[in-house]
Amino acid sequence: MEQSVGSLQELALKRKERLKALKTRQLQGRDDDEEEEPEKKKALSEEVEEKHREIKLRNYTPEDEELKDRQVPKAKPASVEEKVRDQLEAANPEPIIEEVDLANLAPRKPDWDLKRDVAKKLERLERRTQRAIAELIRDRLRGSEEELAEAVGAVGVTEGDSD
């Protein structure tokens, strides 16, 4: 770790040389920039001249024909009544929902999604159940008609015997 005084001086000299080289490079870079700057300044000044604002004449009535094109037409004051009417309409918004559906406000039961998913299948089963019940009723009616016919026939036979 200990270095001799001579080696430290050599390191300092090398560092000074590097710093000088760095300064010369920076100065050369500035010289190059200074040579380019007049060209940049010219381009910027041309852009500024192109971007100048076009004159708009609001209160001045020009006599020159070219300047008459730049004259802005007279502004008409807006009607205060219309502005007030617009503000009043904006202050009274129309109600978005006219009726409140209590079913939407009430909390849902935990099985609401299951009922929703099964509803279509239950509709089909309900129709089939109604058909089956109707068919069973028809069968019973047919059976009761036959029994009724037999009962009527039996009653007719017993009446015929008594004559």
Secondary structure as UniProt FT lines:
FT   HELIX           5..50
FT   HELIX           65..68
FT   TURN            69..70
FT   HELIX           80..91
FT   HELIX           102..105
FT   TURN            110..111
FT   HELIX           112..162
//
